[in-house]
Amino acid sequence: VVSLLVGSVLFMHNASADVSSPEALLQEMNQASQSLNYELSFISINKQGVESLRYQHARLNNETLAQLLQMDGPRREVVQRGSEISYFEPGLDPFTLSGDYIVDSLPSLVYSDFTRIAPYYDFIPVGRTRVADRLCDVVRVVARDGTRYSYIVWVDSGTRLPLRVDLLDRDGETLEQFRVVAF
């Protein structure tokens, strides 16, 4: 048991040494989320329950194309074409808003400018683990005061896409969780 524990600690220490800085890793996550072509199936867990969704993102001719689709219940869909984001939901008239990304999809932390929020948070490398059968670097984003939430972020080691994000209250309890189940 002791050798397993020591081995785990050494693995996490060595793995975290591969990452230049947790801030740089999170900035790479921001860039990857906006520039790569990818599809994620994920669950969103919060106090209202569990929701399963699929998010597709592509860059074509320097324009963002994205779709967020609710996988259970009535078909709810959000589509992005450039800076236009359209919402389609049964029983409601479709509508379009301007924006840089679909706010209903990935956690807002993913789109943060980490150099701007650095005065308010500490970025702590935790090590490596797996999510959705992918190797991830784990970073804690800890609020320096009691007025902001903290996060734990699992970033895919290869693509730098976020594969899990936990939003934590002041006591460290999980309020919301974004967790990729298929990539």
VOPA-577226 format. One record per residue: x, y, z of N, C-alpha, C in turn; residue in one letter. Coordinates in nm, 3 decimals. Layout:
N
      n.x      n.y      n.z     ca.x     ca.y     ca.z      c.x      c.y      c.z  residuo
        X        Y        Z        X        Y        Z        X        Y        Z        a
...
//
This chain:
183
      n.x      n.y      n.z     ca.x     ca.y     ca.z      c.x      c.y      c.z  residuo
    0.083   -0.119    0.000    0.000    0.000    0.000    0.087    0.125    0.000        v
    0.193    0.125    0.084    0.283    0.241    0.092    0.350    0.265   -0.042        v
    0.397    0.158   -0.109    0.464    0.176   -0.238    0.368    0.229   -0.344        s
    0.242    0.188   -0.339    0.143    0.242   -0.432    0.124    0.390   -0.409        l
    0.114    0.431   -0.284    0.095    0.571   -0.250    0.215    0.654   -0.293        l
    0.335    0.607   -0.264    0.457    0.677   -0.303    0.466    0.686   -0.455        v
    0.434    0.577   -0.524    0.436    0.576   -0.669    0.339    0.677   -0.727        g
    0.220    0.688   -0.670    0.120    0.784   -0.716    0.169    0.927   -0.696        s
    0.227    0.954   -0.580    0.278    1.088   -0.552    0.391    1.123   -0.648        v
    0.484    1.029   -0.672    0.594    1.055   -0.765    0.541    1.076   -0.907        l
    0.442    0.998   -0.949    0.384    1.013   -1.082    0.323    1.153   -1.095        f
    0.247    1.194   -0.994    0.184    1.325   -1.000    0.290    1.435   -0.999        m
    0.396    1.421   -0.919    0.502    1.522   -0.914    0.575    1.531   -1.048        h
    0.614    1.418   -1.103    0.685    1.418   -1.231    0.597    1.469   -1.344        n
    0.471    1.430   -1.343    0.380    1.473   -1.449    0.359    1.623   -1.442        a
    0.346    1.677   -1.321    0.322    1.821   -1.312    0.446    1.900   -1.351        s
    0.563    1.841   -1.344    0.686    1.910   -1.383    0.693    1.930   -1.534        a
    0.615    1.852   -1.611    0.616    1.865   -1.757    0.546    1.993   -1.803        d
    0.460    2.049   -1.724    0.382    2.166   -1.762    0.461    2.290   -1.723        v
    0.477    2.385   -1.817    0.558    2.503   -1.790    0.500    2.584   -1.674        s
    0.375    2.619   -1.679    0.310    2.686   -1.568    0.160    2.659   -1.578        s
    0.092    2.654   -1.464   -0.052    2.629   -1.470   -0.126    2.741   -1.543        p
   -0.080    2.865   -1.529   -0.142    2.976   -1.600   -0.130    2.959   -1.750        e
   -0.010    2.920   -1.797    0.012    2.899   -1.939   -0.075    2.784   -1.991        a
   -0.088    2.678   -1.913   -0.173    2.565   -1.951   -0.318    2.610   -1.968        l
   -0.367    2.690   -1.874   -0.505    2.737   -1.882   -0.524    2.832   -2.000        l
   -0.424    2.913   -2.030   -0.433    3.001   -2.147   -0.435    2.917   -2.275        q
   -0.358    2.808   -2.279   -0.361    2.716   -2.393   -0.498    2.651   -2.406        e
   -0.562    2.619   -2.293   -0.698    2.563   -2.294   -0.794    2.662   -2.359        m
   -0.783    2.788   -2.322   -0.867    2.893   -2.379   -0.849    2.897   -2.531        n
   -0.724    2.898   -2.576   -0.694    2.903   -2.720   -0.748    2.779   -2.793        q
   -0.722    2.662   -2.737   -0.766    2.536   -2.800   -0.918    2.531   -2.813        a
   -0.988    2.574   -2.710   -1.135    2.570   -2.711   -1.193    2.654   -2.822        s
   -1.122    2.759   -2.860   -1.173    2.850   -2.961   -1.118    2.825   -3.101        q
   -1.007    2.749   -3.111   -0.943    2.736   -3.242   -0.949    2.596   -3.303        s
   -0.968    2.492   -3.223   -0.965    2.355   -3.275   -1.101    2.310   -3.326        l
   -1.100    2.206   -3.409   -1.222    2.137   -3.452   -1.237    2.016   -3.361        n
   -1.353    2.004   -3.294   -1.372    1.893   -3.201   -1.520    1.872   -3.171        y
   -1.548    1.757   -3.111   -1.682    1.722   -3.065   -1.670    1.660   -2.927        e
   -1.751    1.707   -2.834   -1.753    1.656   -2.697   -1.895    1.615   -2.660        l
   -1.910    1.498   -2.600   -2.035    1.463   -2.534   -2.006    1.474   -2.385        s
   -2.092    1.546   -2.313   -2.063    1.570   -2.173   -2.190    1.576   -2.091        f
   -2.171    1.568   -1.960   -2.281    1.587   -1.869   -2.254    1.713   -1.789        i
   -2.361    1.781   -1.757   -2.355    1.900   -1.673   -2.435    1.868   -1.548        s
   -2.368    1.874   -1.433   -2.432    1.839   -1.307   -2.439    1.964   -1.221        i
   -2.560    1.994   -1.172   -2.578    2.105   -1.078   -2.694    2.073   -0.986        n
   -2.735    2.169   -0.905   -2.842    2.143   -0.807   -2.975    2.110   -0.873        k
   -2.996    2.153   -0.999   -3.120    2.122   -1.070   -3.122    1.980   -1.126        q
   -3.005    1.915   -1.133   -3.000    1.779   -1.183   -2.885    1.756   -1.279        g
   -2.902    1.654   -1.363   -2.799    1.614   -1.458   -2.854    1.633   -1.599        v
   -2.773    1.695   -1.684   -2.814    1.718   -1.822   -2.705    1.661   -1.913        e
   -2.744    1.587   -2.016   -2.644    1.535   -2.111   -2.652    1.616   -2.240        s
   -2.534    1.653   -2.290   -2.525    1.743   -2.405   -2.415    1.699   -2.500        l
   -2.424    1.747   -2.623   -2.318    1.728   -2.721   -2.281    1.865   -2.775        r
   -2.152    1.891   -2.782   -2.102    2.019   -2.832   -2.006    1.992   -2.947        y
   -2.032    2.054   -3.061   -1.945    2.043   -3.178   -1.891    2.182   -3.209        q
   -1.761    2.189   -3.239   -1.697    2.318   -3.265   -1.605    2.303   -3.386        h
   -1.612    2.399   -3.476   -1.525    2.398   -3.594   -1.489    2.541   -3.632        a
   -1.373    2.552   -3.694   -1.330    2.680   -3.753   -1.323    2.657   -3.904        r
   -1.397    2.738   -3.978   -1.402    2.726   -4.124   -1.391    2.866   -4.183        l
   -1.292    2.887   -4.269   -1.269    3.019   -4.329   -1.262    3.129   -4.224        n
   -1.190    3.103   -4.117   -1.170    3.199   -4.008   -1.299    3.235   -3.934        n
   -1.398    3.149   -3.942   -1.526    3.173   -3.874   -1.559    3.054   -3.785        e
   -1.614    3.083   -3.669   -1.654    2.977   -3.576   -1.790    2.923   -3.613        t
   -1.800    2.790   -3.618   -1.927    2.720   -3.635   -1.938    2.625   -3.516        l
   -2.048    2.632   -3.443   -2.063    2.546   -3.325   -2.209    2.509   -3.307        a
   -2.229    2.394   -3.241   -2.364    2.347   -3.210   -2.362    2.284   -3.072        q
   -2.460    2.323   -2.992   -2.483    2.261   -2.862   -2.620    2.197   -2.868        l
   -2.626    2.066   -2.840   -2.751    1.992   -2.851   -2.780    1.920   -2.721        l
   -2.900    1.942   -2.668   -2.945    1.870   -2.549   -2.981    1.729   -2.593        q
   -2.923    1.629   -2.524   -2.938    1.490   -2.568   -3.061    1.420   -2.513        m
   -3.119    1.469   -2.404   -3.236    1.406   -2.343   -3.353    1.504   -2.342        d
   -3.474    1.449   -2.341   -3.593    1.534   -2.334   -3.619    1.606   -2.465        g
   -3.693    1.718   -2.456   -3.723    1.794   -2.578   -3.594    1.843   -2.644        p
   -3.595    1.846   -2.775   -3.475    1.888   -2.850   -3.453    2.038   -2.831        r
   -3.345    2.072   -2.766   -3.303    2.211   -2.748   -3.168    2.224   -2.814        r
   -3.153    2.325   -2.900   -3.032    2.338   -2.979   -2.989    2.484   -2.983        e
   -2.858    2.504   -2.974   -2.798    2.637   -2.988   -2.694    2.626   -3.099        v
   -2.700    2.717   -3.196   -2.610    2.713   -3.311   -2.537    2.846   -3.322        v
   -2.405    2.837   -3.342   -2.324    2.958   -3.362   -2.269    2.960   -3.503        q
   -2.286    3.075   -3.569   -2.227    3.101   -3.701   -2.157    3.237   -3.689        r
   -2.026    3.232   -3.677   -1.953    3.357   -3.657   -1.989    3.418   -3.523        g
   -2.038    3.542   -3.526   -2.077    3.609   -3.402   -2.227    3.605   -3.377        s
   -2.299    3.524   -3.455   -2.444    3.507   -3.435   -2.472    3.374   -3.367        e
   -2.544    3.380   -3.256   -2.578    3.260   -3.180   -2.730    3.249   -3.176        i
   -2.782    3.140   -3.234   -2.926    3.120   -3.247   -2.973    3.010   -3.154        s
   -3.090    3.030   -3.095   -3.149    2.938   -2.999   -3.278    2.880   -3.057        y
   -3.289    2.747   -3.049   -3.407    2.676   -3.099   -3.458    2.586   -2.988        f
   -3.583    2.609   -2.947   -3.641    2.532   -2.839   -3.790    2.513   -2.865        e
   -3.843    2.392   -2.841   -3.986    2.368   -2.865   -4.072    2.464   -2.783        p
   -4.176    2.518   -2.848   -4.269    2.606   -2.779   -4.225    2.751   -2.772        g
   -4.106    2.782   -2.820   -4.057    2.920   -2.821   -4.015    2.959   -2.961        l
   -4.033    3.086   -2.995   -3.985    3.134   -3.124   -3.832    3.137   -3.123        d
   -3.769    3.092   -3.231   -3.623    3.099   -3.237   -3.577    3.245   -3.227        p
   -3.458    3.265   -3.170   -3.403    3.400   -3.162   -3.252    3.392   -3.174        f
   -3.192    3.506   -3.210   -3.048    3.513   -3.232   -2.989    3.628   -3.152        t
   -2.873    3.602   -3.092   -2.798    3.702   -3.016   -2.658    3.713   -3.074        l
   -2.591    3.822   -3.045   -2.450    3.837   -3.085   -2.363    3.788   -2.971        s
   -2.250    3.725   -3.006   -2.158    3.678   -2.905   -2.037    3.609   -2.965        g
   -1.936    3.589   -2.881   -1.813    3.524   -2.926   -1.816    3.373   -2.910        d
   -1.903    3.322   -2.820   -1.913    3.179   -2.796   -2.048    3.149   -2.731        y
   -2.087    3.022   -2.736   -2.213    2.978   -2.676   -2.195    2.975   -2.524        i
   -2.266    3.061   -2.453   -2.248    3.071   -2.309   -2.311    2.953   -2.235        v
   -2.400    2.881   -2.299   -2.469    2.769   -2.235   -2.389    2.640   -2.239        d
   -2.268    2.643   -2.291   -2.196    2.519   -2.315   -2.085    2.498   -2.215        s
   -1.963    2.524   -2.256   -1.849    2.504   -2.168   -1.854    2.606   -2.055        l
   -1.799    2.571   -1.940   -1.798    2.665   -1.828   -1.729    2.796   -1.866        p
   -1.779    2.908   -1.814   -1.725    3.039   -1.851   -1.576    3.051   -1.822        s
   -1.526    2.978   -1.724   -1.383    2.982   -1.692   -1.298    2.947   -1.814        l
   -1.348    2.861   -1.900   -1.274    2.816   -2.018   -1.239    2.935   -2.108        v
   -1.326    3.037   -2.112   -1.306    3.151   -2.200   -1.241    3.270   -2.130        y
   -1.193    3.251   -2.008   -1.132    3.360   -1.931   -0.995    3.396   -1.985        s
   -0.958    3.522   -1.967   -0.822    3.567   -1.993   -0.748    3.551   -1.861        d
   -0.666    3.448   -1.853   -0.604    3.412   -1.725   -0.500    3.513   -1.679        f
   -0.445    3.590   -1.771   -0.352    3.695   -1.727   -0.429    3.808   -1.658        t
   -0.553    3.832   -1.699   -0.635    3.937   -1.635   -0.687    3.894   -1.498        r
   -0.717    3.766   -1.480   -0.774    3.723   -1.352   -0.667    3.677   -1.253        i
   -0.540    3.674   -1.296   -0.430    3.628   -1.210   -0.421    3.702   -1.076        a
   -0.450    3.832   -1.067   -0.443    3.899   -0.937   -0.546    3.847   -0.835        p
   -0.649    3.779   -0.882   -0.757    3.734   -0.795   -0.754    3.585   -0.763        y
   -0.668    3.510   -0.835   -0.664    3.365   -0.819   -0.520    3.315   -0.810        y
   -0.504    3.203   -0.741   -0.379    3.127   -0.745   -0.403    3.007   -0.835        d
   -0.305    2.973   -0.918   -0.315    2.860   -1.010   -0.217    2.754   -0.961        f
   -0.271    2.642   -0.916   -0.190    2.540   -0.849   -0.194    2.410   -0.929        i
   -0.078    2.364   -0.980   -0.076    2.235   -1.051   -0.097    2.121   -0.951        p
   -0.182    2.026   -0.987   -0.213    1.915   -0.897   -0.146    1.786   -0.945        v
   -0.132    1.770   -1.076   -0.073    1.648   -1.130   -0.148    1.604   -1.254        g
   -0.152    1.473   -1.276   -0.218    1.417   -1.394   -0.312    1.304   -1.353        r
   -0.417    1.287   -1.433   -0.511    1.176   -1.417   -0.580    1.156   -1.552        t
   -0.680    1.070   -1.556   -0.753    1.044   -1.680   -0.899    1.086   -1.666        r
   -0.952    1.142   -1.774   -1.095    1.172   -1.788   -1.133    1.130   -1.929        v
   -1.244    1.059   -1.944   -1.291    1.012   -2.075   -1.180    0.936   -2.149        a
   -1.103    0.858   -2.073   -0.993    0.776   -2.124   -0.884    0.860   -2.191        d
   -0.868    0.985   -2.144   -0.764    1.074   -2.195   -0.680    1.123   -2.079        r
   -0.550    1.134   -2.098   -0.461    1.185   -1.996   -0.481    1.335   -1.980        l
   -0.495    1.381   -1.857   -0.523    1.522   -1.828   -0.425    1.579   -1.727        c
   -0.395    1.708   -1.743   -0.324    1.785   -1.642   -0.430    1.853   -1.557        d
   -0.413    1.848   -1.425   -0.513    1.902   -1.334   -0.458    2.028   -1.268        v
   -0.542    2.133   -1.267   -0.504    2.261   -1.207   -0.616    2.309   -1.116        v
   -0.577    2.350   -0.997   -0.673    2.416   -0.906   -0.664    2.566   -0.930        r
   -0.778    2.629   -0.943   -0.787    2.774   -0.959   -0.855    2.823   -0.831        v
   -0.773    2.876   -0.739   -0.820    2.906   -0.604   -0.835    3.057   -0.585        v
   -0.956    3.099   -0.547   -0.982    3.241   -0.521   -0.900    3.287   -0.402        a
   -0.843    3.406   -0.414   -0.762    3.461   -0.306   -0.846    3.526   -0.196        r
   -0.973    3.549   -0.225   -1.062    3.607   -0.124   -1.189    3.521   -0.112        d
   -1.275    3.555   -0.022   -1.395    3.476    0.000   -1.514    3.515   -0.086        g
   -1.494    3.607   -0.183   -1.608    3.653   -0.262   -1.621    3.584   -0.397        t
   -1.523    3.505   -0.434   -1.524    3.438   -0.564   -1.525    3.286   -0.546        r
   -1.577    3.218   -0.648   -1.573    3.073   -0.648   -1.435    3.025   -0.692        y
   -1.403    2.902   -0.657   -1.279    2.838   -0.702   -1.315    2.727   -0.799        s
   -1.213    2.671   -0.865   -1.235    2.569   -0.966   -1.127    2.462   -0.955        y
   -1.159    2.345   -1.008   -1.059    2.244   -1.040   -1.082    2.214   -1.188        i
   -0.973    2.218   -1.266   -0.983    2.204   -1.411   -0.896    2.087   -1.457        v
   -0.954    1.997   -1.537   -0.882    1.885   -1.597   -0.866    1.918   -1.745        w
   -0.742    1.936   -1.792   -0.713    1.977   -1.929   -0.645    1.862   -2.003        v
   -0.700    1.825   -2.118   -0.643    1.718   -2.199   -0.498    1.750   -2.230        d
   -0.408    1.655   -2.200   -0.265    1.676   -2.217   -0.224    1.693   -2.363        s
   -0.300    1.635   -2.455   -0.265    1.645   -2.596   -0.327    1.766   -2.664        g
   -0.458    1.779   -2.656   -0.528    1.886   -2.729   -0.539    2.015   -2.650        t
   -0.527    2.007   -2.519   -0.544    2.120   -2.426   -0.691    2.161   -2.410        r
   -0.783    2.075   -2.452   -0.925    2.104   -2.432   -0.966    2.068   -2.289        l
   -1.063    2.140   -2.233   -1.110    2.107   -2.098   -1.195    1.979   -2.103        p
   -1.165    1.884   -2.015   -1.243    1.760   -2.011   -1.326    1.750   -1.884        l
   -1.295    1.832   -1.785   -1.376    1.839   -1.665   -1.347    1.971   -1.595        r
   -1.452    2.034   -1.545   -1.438    2.157   -1.467   -1.537    2.148   -1.351        v
   -1.484    2.159   -1.229   -1.568    2.163   -1.109   -1.568    2.305   -1.055        d
   -1.686    2.360   -1.033   -1.702    2.490   -0.969   -1.723    2.464   -0.820        l
   -1.641    2.527   -0.734   -1.642    2.499   -0.590   -1.686    2.622   -0.511        l
   -1.760    2.599   -0.404   -1.796    2.709   -0.315   -1.680    2.737   -0.218        d
   -1.701    2.829   -0.124   -1.595    2.867   -0.030   -1.548    2.753    0.058        r
   -1.637    2.655    0.079   -1.602    2.540    0.163   -1.541    2.425    0.083        d
   -1.523    2.446   -0.048   -1.465    2.342   -0.132   -1.565    2.239   -0.181        g
   -1.694    2.264   -0.158   -1.799    2.174   -0.206   -1.830    2.203   -0.352        e
   -1.854    2.098   -0.430   -1.883    2.115   -0.573   -2.024    2.169   -0.592        t
   -2.034    2.283   -0.662   -2.164    2.343   -0.695   -2.211    2.297   -0.833        l
   -2.118    2.293   -0.927   -2.148    2.251   -1.064   -2.031    2.170   -1.117        e
   -2.064    2.079   -1.208   -1.958    1.999   -1.271   -1.988    1.982   -1.419        q
   -1.886    2.010   -1.500   -1.886    1.984   -1.643   -1.792    1.865   -1.660        f
   -1.843    1.755   -1.720   -1.759    1.635   -1.731   -1.781    1.569   -1.867        r
   -1.673    1.562   -1.947   -1.678    1.500   -2.078   -1.682    1.348   -2.058        v
   -1.771    1.282   -2.135   -1.782    1.138   -2.128   -1.736    1.072   -2.259        v
   -1.737    1.150   -2.369   -1.688    1.100   -2.498   -1.625    1.216   -2.573        a
   -1.511    1.188   -2.637   -1.432    1.293   -2.702   -1.402    1.250   -2.844        f
//
